[in-house]
Structure formats: C-alpha cells, structure tokens
Amino acid sequence: MVKKSSTQKNDTKKVVKAAGAGTAKAAAGAGTSANPLKKNKPPTHTVKRKHTGVQAHGHEWEDDLIAVFVSPSDMDEMDHLSYTSVHDIPKELNQLTQRNVSVKATKTNRVDFGDALRTLDNMTGTSPLEAVIIQYRQDGSQKIPSRVIRLDLTNSKQVLFGDADIEDIKADFKSLDAMVKSGHKDYKIKAAEIRGKMTGSHMKVAPKIGNASKGRAGRTQVSLANIDKLIEQNPHLVIDDEHCDPIKGCLRTLESSVRTIGKKAVKEAAVVATAADTGAKAAGTDDKF
C-alpha cells in the first residue's frame, strides 16, 4: 500500500464522503444503498447511455463513476457530452475534485491510453488531470473489479515520457501515425526508433495497423507499460490505491464475456478506479485520453 500525503488523504476523504452523501437522498427514496459503489447497486441517478461494442463494459463502470463525480443537476449536460470529447469527465462538471478525469479499465498491469498525440497533449498541458484506473478479473462471463487506482497526472510529463524533448516526440508520433495510416511497411522500425529515444519513459508507443476490409483505420496509441512499476517508482502520483473487498466489492460486477475480435479472443487492458470514485473504459479502443 502506498503511503499518502495529508493532501492526498484529504482528497480521498472528500471523494468518498461525497460518494455516499451525494446519492443519499435518492437512495433513501428508492431503498438502495447510499454508497454508489456498493456491489451490484449503482447510484440512483447513474447515466444510462447506450453502450455497444467490445468496450461497452468499461463505459458501464464509467457511468457509475460519473454519478459520483457529477452533480445530478449537471447530469443532462454530462449525458450529452460528445463521445469524442477529450476527457470522460471535464473539470467544469467535476463537483468533487475539479479535475479533468479520464477513466480506464484493464485486466493486466498494462493500461492503454488511446491516441498517442492526444494523450501527449493532455499529459503535457497545465490543466488538473486525474486518471481513474480499474483493474478487473474475468470469471466466466463476469468481469469483477479487483482494484481501483487514482493518479494525479497534472505534472507527470517527464515521469511518463522520459527525458526526450516533447516536441521531438510529438513530431515522431505524427510521422509514425502517417506511416500506420498509410500501411507503410517500415512502421515497426519507426516505432522501435521512438521507443529508443524515450529513455526512462513509462509510456510505450503501440501502433495499430488497420483493416480496410473490416472498416478499421490504423492508429498510433500509447500504453502505460506497467502501472505497478510506475506507482513503486513514483508514489507521489497516487491519490488512492485500493483493492476491492472480496465480499463487499467496490464497483458492480458486470456480465460480459471475454472480448473477441473476429474469432480471436483478445487480451484486454483497462484501468482502475478507487472504491468511492472510480470507473473505467475498455482501454485502447477509443481516442479519448
């Protein structure tokens, strides 16, 4: 368990307290638990957007977290937020911590962060930024949350991307992305070259070649290689890191089979969220940070 500073402890208490208090009135009327993350009992005002596709389960957890961070009076605006918006929860709608929040979900220690250029822009900006990462395990047809991690990434540029010049990295990402989108045969060589430049980086470039016959465009993504290693070496980034109680749980268990594309089962990477304030989205399948 990572030792938290007094500021981090207060921040965590703020989120946890609001998670219970923010839905208490609605819960009392509906006979549901005041804790929005109590196992299998999402908050009364959870956003119910329609989610389909291989990342749908992550969006369901995200909806539960939105109900914790966003005031019921702002839920309509949240519900109409564009799917292509930069953050899952913009700071203007975050009543608890006033940070931009991005939710990720993963079954492993790797966390996929989507589009490489967009992620780089977000992590090198000055706006307060938080990532909520939900780790889960697959048990038959069920996805069971096992751990929720909240990271403050507001000033994480050097930690995440290493010592290389950010503008050089950005130019390399653009070049690689053009190669990937055009199907250039040497894209793997370019990707290896970029990894070599990013000395000390916790982020790894991950080009994905598209499939025109199936309507899938190529794209350049980045992934956090190992979240445990990041936390061990940089405990100051951790707002909260909680393992879900095996009996009480933290987020609800979802009915969702192992993700497949075509006839192949694929490994999923997602991210963690903490007991009272986290949710996730299937990693690497969307362009949000």
C-alpha positions as CSV (number, residue, x, y, z in Angstrom):
1,M,0.0,0.0,0.0
2,V,1.4,3.4,-1.0
3,K,1.8,5.9,1.8
4,K,-0.3,9.0,1.1
5,S,0.4,12.6,2.0
6,S,-2.0,14.6,4.1
7,T,-3.3,16.4,1.0
8,Q,-3.9,13.1,-0.8
9,K,-5.7,11.7,2.3
10,N,-8.0,14.7,2.4
11,D,-8.7,14.5,-1.3
12,T,-9.6,10.8,-0.9
13,K,-11.9,11.5,2.1
14,K,-13.6,14.2,0.1
15,V,-14.4,11.9,-2.8
16,V,-15.5,9.0,-0.5
17,K,-17.7,11.2,1.6
18,A,-19.4,12.8,-1.4
19,A,-19.9,9.4,-2.9
20,G,-22.1,8.5,0.0
21,A,-23.7,11.8,0.7
22,G,-24.3,12.8,-2.9
23,T,-26.8,10.0,-3.5
24,A,-28.2,9.5,0.0
25,K,-31.5,11.3,-0.7
26,A,-32.1,9.4,-3.9
27,A,-31.1,6.2,-2.3
28,A,-33.4,6.7,0.6
29,G,-36.4,7.1,-1.6
30,A,-35.5,4.1,-3.8
31,G,-34.5,1.8,-1.0
32,T,-31.0,1.4,-2.4
33,S,-27.6,1.8,-0.7
34,A,-26.3,5.3,-0.1
35,N,-22.9,4.1,-1.3
36,P,-22.9,4.3,-5.1
37,L,-20.1,1.8,-5.4
38,K,-21.7,-0.9,-3.2
39,K,-21.5,-4.2,-5.1
40,N,-24.2,-4.6,-7.8
41,K,-26.1,-1.4,-6.6
42,P,-25.2,1.5,-8.9
43,P,-26.4,5.0,-7.8
44,T,-30.0,6.0,-8.5
45,H,-29.0,8.8,-10.9
46,T,-26.4,6.8,-12.9
47,V,-26.3,7.9,-16.5
48,K,-27.8,5.3,-18.7
49,R,-26.2,5.9,-22.1
50,K,-26.4,3.1,-24.7
51,H,-23.1,1.3,-25.0
52,T,-22.2,-1.3,-27.5
53,G,-19.1,-2.9,-28.9
54,V,-16.0,-4.5,-27.3
55,Q,-15.5,-1.6,-24.9
56,A,-19.1,-1.4,-23.6
57,H,-18.4,-2.9,-20.2
58,G,-15.9,-0.1,-19.5
59,H,-18.4,2.5,-20.3
60,E,-20.9,1.0,-17.8
61,W,-18.3,1.4,-15.0
62,E,-17.6,4.9,-16.3
63,D,-21.3,5.7,-15.9
64,D,-21.2,4.6,-12.3
65,L,-18.3,6.9,-11.6
66,I,-19.9,9.8,-13.4
67,A,-22.7,9.6,-10.9
68,V,-20.2,10.1,-8.1
69,F,-18.2,13.0,-9.6
70,V,-21.0,14.9,-11.4
71,S,-23.9,16.6,-9.6
72,P,-27.4,15.4,-10.6
73,S,-28.2,18.9,-11.8
74,D,-25.4,18.6,-14.4
75,M,-26.3,15.1,-15.5
76,D,-28.1,16.2,-18.6
77,E,-25.1,18.2,-19.8
78,M,-22.9,15.2,-19.0
79,D,-25.2,12.8,-20.8
80,H,-24.9,15.0,-24.0
81,L,-21.2,15.3,-23.8
82,S,-19.7,14.3,-27.2
83,Y,-18.2,10.9,-27.5
84,T,-15.1,12.5,-29.0
85,S,-14.6,14.9,-26.1
86,V,-11.1,15.0,-24.7
87,H,-11.9,13.8,-21.2
88,D,-14.5,11.4,-19.8
89,I,-15.4,13.9,-17.1
90,P,-14.4,17.6,-17.8
91,K,-13.3,19.6,-14.8
92,E,-16.2,22.0,-15.3
93,L,-18.6,19.2,-14.4
94,N,-16.5,17.6,-11.7
95,Q,-18.1,18.7,-8.4
96,L,-15.7,16.9,-6.2
97,T,-12.1,17.5,-7.2
98,Q,-12.4,20.0,-10.1
99,R,-10.0,17.9,-12.2
100,N,-10.4,16.6,-15.7
101,V,-11.0,12.9,-15.2
102,S,-10.2,10.0,-17.6
103,V,-11.4,6.5,-16.8
104,K,-9.6,3.4,-17.9
105,A,-10.1,-0.3,-17.3
106,T,-7.6,-3.2,-17.6
107,K,-7.2,-6.9,-16.9
108,T,-3.4,-6.6,-16.6
109,N,-0.8,-4.2,-15.4
110,R,-0.7,-2.5,-18.8
111,V,-3.0,0.5,-19.3
112,D,-3.9,1.6,-22.8
113,F,-4.4,5.3,-23.2
114,G,-5.7,5.6,-26.7
115,D,-4.5,8.1,-29.3
116,A,-0.8,8.9,-28.9
117,L,-0.9,12.6,-29.9
118,R,-4.0,13.4,-27.8
119,T,-2.5,11.7,-24.8
120,L,0.7,13.5,-25.1
121,D,-1.1,16.9,-25.4
122,N,-3.1,16.1,-22.3
123,M,-0.3,15.0,-20.2
124,T,1.9,17.9,-21.1
125,G,-0.8,20.5,-20.5
126,T,-1.4,22.6,-17.3
127,S,-5.0,21.7,-16.5
128,P,-5.5,19.5,-13.4
129,L,-5.7,15.9,-14.7
130,E,-6.7,12.7,-13.0
131,A,-6.8,9.1,-14.3
132,V,-9.0,6.5,-12.6
133,I,-7.9,3.0,-13.4
134,I,-10.0,0.0,-12.8
135,Q,-8.4,-3.4,-12.8
136,Y,-10.7,-6.4,-13.0
137,R,-10.6,-10.2,-13.4
138,Q,-12.6,-12.3,-15.8
139,D,-14.5,-15.1,-14.1
140,G,-16.5,-16.9,-16.8
141,S,-18.9,-14.4,-18.2
142,Q,-18.4,-11.9,-15.4
143,K,-16.0,-9.0,-15.1
144,I,-15.2,-8.5,-11.4
145,P,-13.4,-5.3,-10.3
146,S,-10.4,-6.1,-8.1
147,R,-8.6,-2.7,-7.7
148,V,-9.2,1.0,-8.2
149,I,-6.3,3.4,-8.7
150,R,-6.5,7.2,-8.9
151,L,-3.5,9.0,-10.3
152,D,-2.8,12.8,-10.3
153,L,-1.1,13.3,-13.7
154,T,-1.2,17.1,-13.7
155,N,2.6,17.4,-13.7
156,S,3.7,14.0,-15.0
157,K,5.3,14.8,-18.3
158,Q,8.9,13.8,-17.5
159,V,7.8,10.8,-15.4
160,L,5.7,9.3,-18.1
161,F,7.5,10.3,-21.3
162,G,11.1,10.3,-20.1
163,D,13.9,12.7,-20.8
164,A,13.4,13.2,-24.6
165,D,12.3,16.6,-25.9
166,I,8.5,16.7,-26.0
167,E,8.3,18.5,-29.4
168,D,10.6,15.8,-30.9
169,I,8.4,13.1,-29.5
170,K,5.3,14.8,-30.9
171,A,6.9,15.1,-34.4
172,D,7.9,11.4,-34.2
173,F,4.3,10.4,-33.2
174,K,2.9,12.4,-36.2
175,S,5.4,10.7,-38.6
176,L,4.6,7.2,-37.2
177,D,0.9,7.9,-37.3
178,A,1.1,8.8,-41.0
179,M,3.0,5.6,-41.7
180,V,0.5,3.5,-39.8
181,K,-2.5,5.1,-41.6
182,S,-0.9,4.6,-45.0
183,G,0.2,1.0,-44.2
184,H,3.9,1.8,-44.7
185,K,6.0,-1.4,-44.4
186,D,8.6,0.2,-42.1
187,Y,6.3,1.4,-39.4
188,K,7.7,-1.1,-36.9
189,I,11.2,0.2,-37.4
190,K,10.0,3.7,-36.8
191,A,8.2,2.6,-33.6
192,A,11.3,0.9,-32.3
193,E,13.3,4.1,-33.0
194,I,10.8,6.2,-31.0
195,R,11.0,3.8,-28.1
196,G,14.8,4.1,-28.1
197,K,14.5,7.8,-27.8
198,M,12.1,7.7,-24.9
199,T,14.7,6.8,-22.2
200,G,13.2,6.3,-18.8
201,S,9.7,6.6,-20.1
202,H,6.8,4.6,-18.6
203,M,4.8,5.1,-21.7
204,K,5.3,2.9,-24.8
205,V,4.2,3.6,-28.3
206,A,1.8,1.0,-29.8
207,P,1.0,1.3,-33.5
208,K,-2.1,-0.5,-34.7
209,I,-2.4,-1.3,-38.4
210,G,-5.9,-1.0,-39.7
211,N,-8.0,-3.4,-41.7
212,A,-9.7,-1.7,-44.6
213,S,-11.9,-4.7,-45.4
214,K,-13.4,-4.5,-41.9
215,G,-13.6,-0.7,-41.7
216,R,-10.9,-0.4,-39.1
217,A,-8.5,2.5,-39.6
218,G,-4.9,2.3,-38.4
219,R,-3.8,4.5,-35.4
220,T,-0.9,5.2,-33.1
221,Q,-1.6,4.6,-29.5
222,V,0.4,4.8,-26.3
223,S,0.2,2.5,-23.3
224,L,1.4,2.7,-19.7
225,A,3.7,-0.3,-19.7
226,N,3.3,-1.3,-16.0
227,I,1.2,0.5,-13.5
228,D,2.7,-1.2,-10.5
229,K,6.2,-0.1,-11.6
230,L,5.0,3.4,-12.1
231,I,3.5,3.5,-8.6
232,E,6.5,1.9,-7.0
233,Q,8.9,4.5,-8.5
234,N,6.6,7.5,-8.3
235,P,4.3,7.2,-5.2
236,H,3.7,10.9,-5.2
237,L,1.4,10.5,-8.2
238,V,-1.0,8.2,-6.3
239,I,-4.2,9.8,-4.9
240,D,-5.6,6.5,-3.9
241,D,-4.9,2.8,-4.5
242,E,-7.5,0.4,-3.0
243,H,-8.0,-3.3,-3.5
244,C,-11.7,-4.2,-3.7
245,D,-13.1,-6.1,-0.7
246,P,-13.8,-9.7,-1.9
247,I,-17.2,-9.6,-0.1
248,K,-18.4,-6.0,-0.4
249,G,-16.8,-5.3,-3.7
250,C,-16.2,-1.7,-4.9
251,L,-17.8,-1.3,-8.3
252,R,-20.5,-3.6,-9.6
253,T,-19.8,-6.9,-11.3
254,L,-20.7,-6.9,-15.0
255,E,-21.9,-9.6,-17.2
256,S,-19.5,-9.5,-20.1
257,S,-17.7,-12.3,-21.9
258,V,-14.1,-12.3,-22.9
259,R,-13.6,-9.6,-25.6
260,T,-13.2,-11.0,-29.1
261,I,-12.5,-9.5,-32.5
262,G,-13.5,-11.9,-35.3
263,K,-12.8,-15.4,-34.0
264,K,-9.8,-14.4,-31.9
265,A,-10.0,-13.8,-28.1
266,V,-8.0,-10.7,-27.3
267,K,-6.3,-9.6,-24.1
268,E,-8.0,-6.5,-22.7
269,A,-6.2,-3.7,-20.9
270,A,-8.2,-1.3,-18.8
271,V,-7.7,0.9,-15.8
272,V,-8.5,1.2,-12.2
273,A,-10.8,3.3,-10.2
274,T,-11.0,3.6,-6.4
275,A,-13.6,2.4,-4.1
276,A,-15.7,5.5,-4.0
277,D,-14.7,7.3,-7.1
278,T,-13.5,5.3,-10.0
279,G,-14.7,3.7,-13.2
280,A,-13.4,2.6,-16.4
281,K,-13.5,2.3,-20.0
282,A,-12.1,-0.5,-22.1
283,A,-8.6,0.5,-22.9
284,G,-7.1,1.2,-26.3
285,T,-10.4,1.1,-28.2
286,D,-11.2,4.8,-28.2
287,D,-9.5,8.1,-28.9
288,K,-10.0,9.8,-25.6
289,F,-7.1,10.3,-23.3
